Protein backbone atom coordinates (compact mmCIF):
# COMPACT_ATOMS: atom_id res chain seq x y z
CA UNK A 1 0.00 0.00 0.00
CA UNK A 2 1.31 3.44 -0.95
CA UNK A 3 2.20 5.69 1.95
CA UNK A 4 1.13 9.28 2.41
CA UNK A 5 4.67 10.30 1.52
CA UNK A 6 4.44 8.38 -1.76
CA UNK A 7 1.20 10.15 -2.65
CA UNK A 8 2.78 13.49 -1.77
CA UNK A 9 5.53 12.83 -4.32
CA UNK A 10 2.98 12.30 -7.11
CA UNK A 11 2.31 15.17 -9.51
CA UNK A 12 -0.76 17.30 -8.92
CA UNK A 13 -3.33 17.46 -11.69
CA UNK A 14 -1.90 19.68 -14.39
CA UNK A 15 -3.83 22.11 -16.58
CA UNK A 16 -4.17 22.63 -20.30
CA UNK A 17 -3.53 26.31 -19.59
CA UNK A 18 0.00 25.55 -18.36
CA UNK A 19 3.19 24.64 -20.21
CA UNK A 20 2.10 26.11 -23.53
CA UNK A 21 -0.45 23.36 -24.17
CA UNK A 22 -3.01 25.74 -25.68
CA UNK A 23 -0.88 26.60 -28.71
CA UNK A 24 -1.98 24.06 -31.33
CA UNK A 25 -2.39 24.93 -35.00
CA UNK A 26 -3.32 22.62 -37.86
CA UNK A 27 -0.48 20.83 -39.59
CA UNK A 28 -0.23 19.31 -43.05
CA UNK A 29 -2.06 16.04 -43.36
CA UNK A 30 -4.83 16.93 -40.94
CA UNK A 31 -8.44 16.94 -42.20
CA UNK A 32 -9.47 20.17 -43.91
CA UNK A 33 -11.67 22.36 -41.77
CA UNK A 34 -10.63 20.74 -38.49
CA UNK A 35 -9.26 23.00 -35.80
CA UNK A 36 -9.31 23.25 -32.04
CA UNK A 37 -12.34 25.56 -31.94
CA UNK A 38 -14.44 23.11 -33.94
CA UNK A 39 -13.30 20.29 -31.70
CA UNK A 40 -14.29 22.27 -28.59
CA UNK A 41 -17.67 23.17 -30.09
CA UNK A 42 -18.39 19.52 -30.87
CA UNK A 43 -17.27 18.54 -27.37
CA UNK A 44 -19.73 20.99 -25.79
CA UNK A 45 -22.55 19.69 -28.00
CA UNK A 46 -21.85 16.10 -26.99
CA UNK A 47 -21.53 16.95 -23.31
CA UNK A 48 -24.84 18.83 -23.42
CA UNK A 49 -26.57 15.96 -25.19
CA UNK A 50 -25.09 12.96 -23.41
CA UNK A 51 -23.23 14.14 -20.30
CA UNK A 52 -19.63 13.68 -19.23
CA UNK A 53 -20.04 10.00 -18.29
CA UNK A 54 -20.67 8.96 -21.91
CA UNK A 55 -18.14 11.30 -23.46
CA UNK A 56 -15.10 9.73 -25.13
CA UNK A 57 -12.50 10.75 -27.68
CA UNK A 58 -13.74 7.97 -29.94
CA UNK A 59 -17.29 9.30 -29.73
CA UNK A 60 -16.03 12.82 -30.45
CA UNK A 61 -14.02 11.66 -33.47
CA UNK A 62 -17.12 9.96 -34.88
CA UNK A 63 -19.10 13.18 -34.39
CA UNK A 64 -16.43 15.09 -36.33
CA UNK A 65 -16.06 12.31 -38.91
CA UNK A 66 -12.31 12.07 -38.34
CA UNK A 67 -9.95 9.60 -36.69
CA UNK A 68 -9.23 9.79 -32.97
CA UNK A 69 -5.56 10.44 -33.79
CA UNK A 70 -6.57 13.60 -35.66
CA UNK A 71 -8.17 14.92 -32.48
CA UNK A 72 -5.10 14.09 -30.42
CA UNK A 73 -3.00 16.42 -32.54
CA UNK A 74 -4.94 19.32 -31.04
CA UNK A 75 -5.20 18.07 -27.44
CA UNK A 76 -3.01 15.71 -25.43
CA UNK A 77 -5.72 14.14 -23.29
CA UNK A 78 -9.46 13.97 -22.77
CA UNK A 79 -9.01 15.97 -19.55
CA UNK A 80 -7.36 18.78 -21.54
CA UNK A 81 -10.35 18.85 -23.86
CA UNK A 82 -12.85 18.86 -21.01
CA UNK A 83 -10.99 21.78 -19.46
CA UNK A 84 -11.10 23.69 -22.74
CA UNK A 85 -14.82 22.99 -23.11
CA UNK A 86 -15.43 24.12 -19.54
CA UNK A 87 -13.72 27.46 -20.10
CA UNK A 88 -15.53 27.91 -23.43
CA UNK A 89 -18.98 27.73 -21.82
CA UNK A 90 -17.87 29.92 -18.90
CA UNK A 91 -17.14 32.51 -21.59
CA UNK A 92 -20.82 32.59 -22.58
CA UNK A 93 -21.68 34.42 -19.34
CA UNK A 94 -22.31 38.13 -19.64
CA UNK A 95 -20.16 40.11 -17.22
CA UNK A 96 -21.22 43.52 -15.87
CA UNK A 97 -19.34 46.59 -17.05
CA UNK A 98 -17.29 47.35 -13.97
CA UNK A 99 -15.63 50.35 -15.59
CA UNK A 100 -18.92 52.26 -15.40
CA UNK A 101 -20.71 53.51 -12.33
CA UNK A 102 -23.07 50.88 -11.02
CA UNK A 103 -24.65 49.52 -7.90
CA UNK A 104 -22.83 46.48 -6.57
CA UNK A 105 -26.17 44.86 -5.75
CA UNK A 106 -27.27 44.90 -9.39
CA UNK A 107 -23.84 43.70 -10.50
CA UNK A 108 -23.95 40.85 -8.00
CA UNK A 109 -27.45 39.87 -9.14
CA UNK A 110 -26.25 39.82 -12.76
CA UNK A 111 -23.24 37.64 -11.98
CA UNK A 112 -25.31 35.26 -9.84
CA UNK A 113 -28.01 34.93 -12.48
CA UNK A 114 -25.44 34.27 -15.21
CA UNK A 115 -23.66 31.62 -13.14
CA UNK A 116 -26.93 29.90 -12.34
CA UNK A 117 -27.96 29.93 -16.01
CA UNK A 118 -24.62 28.38 -16.98
CA UNK A 119 -25.05 25.51 -14.53
CA UNK A 120 -28.61 24.87 -15.71
CA UNK A 121 -27.80 24.96 -19.45
CA UNK A 122 -24.79 22.69 -19.02
CA UNK A 123 -25.35 20.20 -16.14
CA UNK A 124 -21.95 18.59 -16.82
CA UNK A 125 -20.20 21.80 -15.75
CA UNK A 126 -20.77 21.54 -11.99
CA UNK A 127 -18.65 18.40 -11.34
CA UNK A 128 -15.89 19.65 -13.64
CA UNK A 129 -15.62 22.97 -11.79
CA UNK A 130 -14.46 21.00 -8.77
CA UNK A 131 -12.12 18.85 -10.85
CA UNK A 132 -9.98 21.37 -12.69
CA UNK A 133 -8.02 24.47 -11.69
CA UNK A 134 -10.34 26.85 -13.59
CA UNK A 135 -7.54 29.17 -14.69
CA UNK A 136 -8.59 29.61 -18.31
CA UNK A 137 -9.09 33.17 -19.62
CA UNK A 138 -12.87 33.10 -19.28
CA UNK A 139 -12.82 31.58 -15.81
CA UNK A 140 -10.29 34.16 -14.69
CA UNK A 141 -12.35 37.03 -16.16
CA UNK A 142 -15.38 35.79 -14.22
CA UNK A 143 -13.34 35.39 -11.02
CA UNK A 144 -11.87 38.90 -11.34
CA UNK A 145 -15.34 40.39 -11.90
CA UNK A 146 -16.74 38.58 -8.86
CA UNK A 147 -13.88 39.74 -6.65
CA UNK A 148 -14.21 43.34 -7.86
CA UNK A 149 -17.94 43.41 -7.14
CA UNK A 150 -17.32 41.96 -3.69
CA UNK A 151 -14.76 44.69 -2.99
CA UNK A 152 -17.37 47.25 -4.07
CA UNK A 153 -19.76 46.02 -1.37
CA UNK A 154 -17.71 47.72 1.33
CA UNK A 155 -17.06 44.49 3.22
CA UNK A 156 -13.74 44.57 5.09
CA UNK A 157 -10.95 42.66 3.30
CA UNK A 158 -11.08 39.76 5.75
CA UNK A 159 -14.79 39.26 5.01
CA UNK A 160 -14.81 39.54 1.22
CA UNK A 161 -13.97 35.91 0.48
CA UNK A 162 -16.63 34.82 2.96
CA UNK A 163 -19.19 36.99 1.20
CA UNK A 164 -18.12 35.62 -2.16
CA UNK A 165 -18.41 32.05 -0.89
CA UNK A 166 -21.85 32.66 0.62
CA UNK A 167 -23.27 33.94 -2.65
CA UNK A 168 -21.59 31.74 -5.23
CA UNK A 169 -21.61 28.48 -3.32
CA UNK A 170 -25.35 29.05 -2.88
CA UNK A 171 -25.72 29.67 -6.63
CA UNK A 172 -23.56 26.62 -7.41
CA UNK A 173 -25.75 24.36 -5.28
CA UNK A 174 -29.02 25.86 -6.52
CA UNK A 175 -28.03 25.76 -10.19
CA UNK A 176 -26.59 22.25 -9.95
CA UNK A 177 -29.77 20.80 -8.42
CA UNK A 178 -31.95 22.74 -10.85
CA UNK A 179 -29.98 21.57 -13.88
CA UNK A 180 -30.05 17.94 -12.85
CA UNK A 181 -33.77 18.10 -12.03
CA UNK A 182 -34.57 19.49 -15.48
CA UNK A 183 -32.45 16.79 -17.12
CA UNK A 184 -34.13 14.09 -15.01
CA UNK A 185 -37.56 15.30 -16.12
CA UNK A 186 -36.50 15.32 -19.76
CA UNK A 187 -35.09 11.80 -19.46
CA UNK A 188 -38.39 10.64 -17.94
CA UNK A 189 -40.29 12.27 -20.81
CA UNK A 190 -42.24 14.48 -18.41
CA UNK A 191 -42.64 18.19 -17.80
CA UNK A 192 -41.23 19.58 -14.58
CA UNK A 193 -44.74 20.04 -13.20
CA UNK A 194 -45.74 16.47 -14.09
CA UNK A 195 -42.62 15.06 -12.48
CA UNK A 196 -43.11 17.20 -9.37
CA UNK A 197 -46.75 16.20 -8.98
CA UNK A 198 -45.92 12.53 -9.40
CA UNK A 199 -43.15 12.76 -6.81
CA UNK A 200 -45.38 14.60 -4.33
CA UNK A 201 -48.16 12.08 -4.90
CA UNK A 202 -45.79 9.21 -4.19
CA UNK A 203 -44.55 10.82 -0.97
CA UNK A 204 -48.05 11.69 0.26
CA UNK A 205 -49.05 8.05 -0.06
CA UNK A 206 -46.31 6.85 2.30
CA UNK A 207 -47.51 6.66 5.96
CA UNK A 208 -44.02 7.28 7.37
CA UNK A 209 -43.86 10.62 5.52
CA UNK A 210 -47.41 11.76 6.31
CA UNK A 211 -46.46 14.32 8.96
CA UNK A 212 -43.51 15.68 7.02
CA UNK A 213 -45.56 15.88 3.84
CA UNK A 214 -48.28 17.85 5.60
CA UNK A 215 -45.77 20.55 6.54
CA UNK A 216 -44.32 20.57 3.04
CA UNK A 217 -47.79 20.85 1.53
CA UNK A 218 -48.45 23.96 3.64
CA UNK A 219 -45.28 25.57 2.31
CA UNK A 220 -46.21 24.71 -1.26
CA UNK A 221 -49.72 26.09 -0.77
CA UNK A 222 -48.24 29.33 0.59
CA UNK A 223 -46.40 29.75 -2.69
CA UNK A 224 -49.70 29.95 -4.54
CA UNK A 225 -50.72 28.28 -7.79
CA UNK A 226 -47.34 28.58 -9.46
CA UNK A 227 -45.51 26.25 -11.77
CA UNK A 228 -42.34 24.54 -10.59
CA UNK A 229 -40.33 26.96 -12.68
CA UNK A 230 -42.10 29.98 -11.19
CA UNK A 231 -41.64 28.66 -7.65
CA UNK A 232 -37.95 28.11 -8.30
CA UNK A 233 -37.52 31.64 -9.67
CA UNK A 234 -39.16 33.12 -6.59
CA UNK A 235 -37.07 30.96 -4.26
CA UNK A 236 -33.83 31.90 -6.01
CA UNK A 237 -34.61 35.62 -6.01
CA UNK A 238 -35.66 35.58 -2.36
CA UNK A 239 -32.58 33.65 -1.26
CA UNK A 240 -30.28 35.96 -3.19
CA UNK A 241 -31.92 39.01 -1.62
CA UNK A 242 -31.38 37.44 1.80
CA UNK A 243 -27.67 37.15 1.04
CA UNK A 244 -27.47 40.72 -0.23
CA UNK A 245 -29.25 41.93 2.93
CA UNK A 246 -26.74 39.94 4.95
CA UNK A 247 -23.83 41.62 3.19
CA UNK A 248 -25.40 45.04 3.84
CA UNK A 249 -25.84 44.16 7.51
CA UNK A 250 -22.21 43.04 7.83
CA UNK A 251 -20.99 46.22 6.13
CA UNK A 252 -23.06 48.31 8.55
CA UNK A 253 -21.72 46.32 11.49
CA UNK A 254 -18.13 46.82 10.34
CA UNK A 255 -18.71 50.58 10.08
CA UNK A 256 -20.39 50.92 13.47
C-alpha positions as CSV (number, residue, x, y, z in Angstrom):
1,X,0.0,0.0,0.0
2,X,1.3,3.4,-1.0
3,X,2.2,5.7,2.0
4,X,1.1,9.3,2.4
5,X,4.7,10.3,1.5
6,X,4.4,8.4,-1.8
7,X,1.2,10.2,-2.7
8,X,2.8,13.5,-1.8
9,X,5.5,12.8,-4.3
10,X,3.0,12.3,-7.1
11,X,2.3,15.2,-9.5
12,X,-0.8,17.3,-8.9
13,X,-3.3,17.5,-11.7
14,X,-1.9,19.7,-14.4
15,X,-3.8,22.1,-16.6
16,X,-4.2,22.6,-20.3
17,X,-3.5,26.3,-19.6
18,X,0.0,25.6,-18.4
19,X,3.2,24.6,-20.2
20,X,2.1,26.1,-23.5
21,X,-0.5,23.4,-24.2
22,X,-3.0,25.7,-25.7
23,X,-0.9,26.6,-28.7
24,X,-2.0,24.1,-31.3
25,X,-2.4,24.9,-35.0
26,X,-3.3,22.6,-37.9
27,X,-0.5,20.8,-39.6
28,X,-0.2,19.3,-43.1
29,X,-2.1,16.0,-43.4
30,X,-4.8,16.9,-40.9
31,X,-8.4,16.9,-42.2
32,X,-9.5,20.2,-43.9
33,X,-11.7,22.4,-41.8
34,X,-10.6,20.7,-38.5
35,X,-9.3,23.0,-35.8
36,X,-9.3,23.3,-32.0
37,X,-12.3,25.6,-31.9
38,X,-14.4,23.1,-33.9
39,X,-13.3,20.3,-31.7
40,X,-14.3,22.3,-28.6
41,X,-17.7,23.2,-30.1
42,X,-18.4,19.5,-30.9
43,X,-17.3,18.5,-27.4
44,X,-19.7,21.0,-25.8
45,X,-22.6,19.7,-28.0
46,X,-21.8,16.1,-27.0
47,X,-21.5,16.9,-23.3
48,X,-24.8,18.8,-23.4
49,X,-26.6,16.0,-25.2
50,X,-25.1,13.0,-23.4
51,X,-23.2,14.1,-20.3
52,X,-19.6,13.7,-19.2
53,X,-20.0,10.0,-18.3
54,X,-20.7,9.0,-21.9
55,X,-18.1,11.3,-23.5
56,X,-15.1,9.7,-25.1
57,X,-12.5,10.8,-27.7
58,X,-13.7,8.0,-29.9
59,X,-17.3,9.3,-29.7
60,X,-16.0,12.8,-30.5
61,X,-14.0,11.7,-33.5
62,X,-17.1,10.0,-34.9
63,X,-19.1,13.2,-34.4
64,X,-16.4,15.1,-36.3
65,X,-16.1,12.3,-38.9
66,X,-12.3,12.1,-38.3
67,X,-10.0,9.6,-36.7
68,X,-9.2,9.8,-33.0
69,X,-5.6,10.4,-33.8
70,X,-6.6,13.6,-35.7
71,X,-8.2,14.9,-32.5
72,X,-5.1,14.1,-30.4
73,X,-3.0,16.4,-32.5
74,X,-4.9,19.3,-31.0
75,X,-5.2,18.1,-27.4
76,X,-3.0,15.7,-25.4
77,X,-5.7,14.1,-23.3
78,X,-9.5,14.0,-22.8
79,X,-9.0,16.0,-19.6
80,X,-7.4,18.8,-21.5
81,X,-10.4,18.9,-23.9
82,X,-12.9,18.9,-21.0
83,X,-11.0,21.8,-19.5
84,X,-11.1,23.7,-22.7
85,X,-14.8,23.0,-23.1
86,X,-15.4,24.1,-19.5
87,X,-13.7,27.5,-20.1
88,X,-15.5,27.9,-23.4
89,X,-19.0,27.7,-21.8
90,X,-17.9,29.9,-18.9
91,X,-17.1,32.5,-21.6
92,X,-20.8,32.6,-22.6
93,X,-21.7,34.4,-19.3
94,X,-22.3,38.1,-19.6
95,X,-20.2,40.1,-17.2
96,X,-21.2,43.5,-15.9
97,X,-19.3,46.6,-17.0
98,X,-17.3,47.3,-14.0
99,X,-15.6,50.4,-15.6
100,X,-18.9,52.3,-15.4
101,X,-20.7,53.5,-12.3
102,X,-23.1,50.9,-11.0
103,X,-24.7,49.5,-7.9
104,X,-22.8,46.5,-6.6
105,X,-26.2,44.9,-5.7
106,X,-27.3,44.9,-9.4
107,X,-23.8,43.7,-10.5
108,X,-24.0,40.8,-8.0
109,X,-27.5,39.9,-9.1
110,X,-26.3,39.8,-12.8
111,X,-23.2,37.6,-12.0
112,X,-25.3,35.3,-9.8
113,X,-28.0,34.9,-12.5
114,X,-25.4,34.3,-15.2
115,X,-23.7,31.6,-13.1
116,X,-26.9,29.9,-12.3
117,X,-28.0,29.9,-16.0
118,X,-24.6,28.4,-17.0
119,X,-25.1,25.5,-14.5
120,X,-28.6,24.9,-15.7
121,X,-27.8,25.0,-19.4
122,X,-24.8,22.7,-19.0
123,X,-25.3,20.2,-16.1
124,X,-22.0,18.6,-16.8
125,X,-20.2,21.8,-15.7
126,X,-20.8,21.5,-12.0
127,X,-18.7,18.4,-11.3
128,X,-15.9,19.6,-13.6
129,X,-15.6,23.0,-11.8
130,X,-14.5,21.0,-8.8
131,X,-12.1,18.8,-10.8
132,X,-10.0,21.4,-12.7
133,X,-8.0,24.5,-11.7
134,X,-10.3,26.9,-13.6
135,X,-7.5,29.2,-14.7
136,X,-8.6,29.6,-18.3
137,X,-9.1,33.2,-19.6
138,X,-12.9,33.1,-19.3
139,X,-12.8,31.6,-15.8
140,X,-10.3,34.2,-14.7
141,X,-12.3,37.0,-16.2
142,X,-15.4,35.8,-14.2
143,X,-13.3,35.4,-11.0
144,X,-11.9,38.9,-11.3
145,X,-15.3,40.4,-11.9
146,X,-16.7,38.6,-8.9
147,X,-13.9,39.7,-6.7
148,X,-14.2,43.3,-7.9
149,X,-17.9,43.4,-7.1
150,X,-17.3,42.0,-3.7
151,X,-14.8,44.7,-3.0
152,X,-17.4,47.2,-4.1
153,X,-19.8,46.0,-1.4
154,X,-17.7,47.7,1.3
155,X,-17.1,44.5,3.2
156,X,-13.7,44.6,5.1
157,X,-11.0,42.7,3.3
158,X,-11.1,39.8,5.8
159,X,-14.8,39.3,5.0
160,X,-14.8,39.5,1.2
161,X,-14.0,35.9,0.5
162,X,-16.6,34.8,3.0
163,X,-19.2,37.0,1.2
164,X,-18.1,35.6,-2.2
165,X,-18.4,32.1,-0.9
166,X,-21.8,32.7,0.6
167,X,-23.3,33.9,-2.7
168,X,-21.6,31.7,-5.2
169,X,-21.6,28.5,-3.3
170,X,-25.3,29.0,-2.9
171,X,-25.7,29.7,-6.6
172,X,-23.6,26.6,-7.4
173,X,-25.7,24.4,-5.3
174,X,-29.0,25.9,-6.5
175,X,-28.0,25.8,-10.2
176,X,-26.6,22.2,-9.9
177,X,-29.8,20.8,-8.4
178,X,-31.9,22.7,-10.9
179,X,-30.0,21.6,-13.9
180,X,-30.1,17.9,-12.8
181,X,-33.8,18.1,-12.0
182,X,-34.6,19.5,-15.5
183,X,-32.5,16.8,-17.1
184,X,-34.1,14.1,-15.0
185,X,-37.6,15.3,-16.1
186,X,-36.5,15.3,-19.8
187,X,-35.1,11.8,-19.5
188,X,-38.4,10.6,-17.9
189,X,-40.3,12.3,-20.8
190,X,-42.2,14.5,-18.4
191,X,-42.6,18.2,-17.8
192,X,-41.2,19.6,-14.6
193,X,-44.7,20.0,-13.2
194,X,-45.7,16.5,-14.1
195,X,-42.6,15.1,-12.5
196,X,-43.1,17.2,-9.4
197,X,-46.8,16.2,-9.0
198,X,-45.9,12.5,-9.4
199,X,-43.2,12.8,-6.8
200,X,-45.4,14.6,-4.3
201,X,-48.2,12.1,-4.9
202,X,-45.8,9.2,-4.2
203,X,-44.6,10.8,-1.0
204,X,-48.1,11.7,0.3
205,X,-49.1,8.0,-0.1
206,X,-46.3,6.9,2.3
207,X,-47.5,6.7,6.0
208,X,-44.0,7.3,7.4
209,X,-43.9,10.6,5.5
210,X,-47.4,11.8,6.3
211,X,-46.5,14.3,9.0
212,X,-43.5,15.7,7.0
213,X,-45.6,15.9,3.8
214,X,-48.3,17.9,5.6
215,X,-45.8,20.6,6.5
216,X,-44.3,20.6,3.0
217,X,-47.8,20.9,1.5
218,X,-48.5,24.0,3.6
219,X,-45.3,25.6,2.3
220,X,-46.2,24.7,-1.3
221,X,-49.7,26.1,-0.8
222,X,-48.2,29.3,0.6
223,X,-46.4,29.8,-2.7
224,X,-49.7,29.9,-4.5
225,X,-50.7,28.3,-7.8
226,X,-47.3,28.6,-9.5
227,X,-45.5,26.2,-11.8
228,X,-42.3,24.5,-10.6
229,X,-40.3,27.0,-12.7
230,X,-42.1,30.0,-11.2
231,X,-41.6,28.7,-7.7
232,X,-38.0,28.1,-8.3
233,X,-37.5,31.6,-9.7
234,X,-39.2,33.1,-6.6
235,X,-37.1,31.0,-4.3
236,X,-33.8,31.9,-6.0
237,X,-34.6,35.6,-6.0
238,X,-35.7,35.6,-2.4
239,X,-32.6,33.6,-1.3
240,X,-30.3,36.0,-3.2
241,X,-31.9,39.0,-1.6
242,X,-31.4,37.4,1.8
243,X,-27.7,37.2,1.0
244,X,-27.5,40.7,-0.2
245,X,-29.3,41.9,2.9
246,X,-26.7,39.9,5.0
247,X,-23.8,41.6,3.2
248,X,-25.4,45.0,3.8
249,X,-25.8,44.2,7.5
250,X,-22.2,43.0,7.8
251,X,-21.0,46.2,6.1
252,X,-23.1,48.3,8.6
253,X,-21.7,46.3,11.5
254,X,-18.1,46.8,10.3
255,X,-18.7,50.6,10.1
256,X,-20.4,50.9,13.5
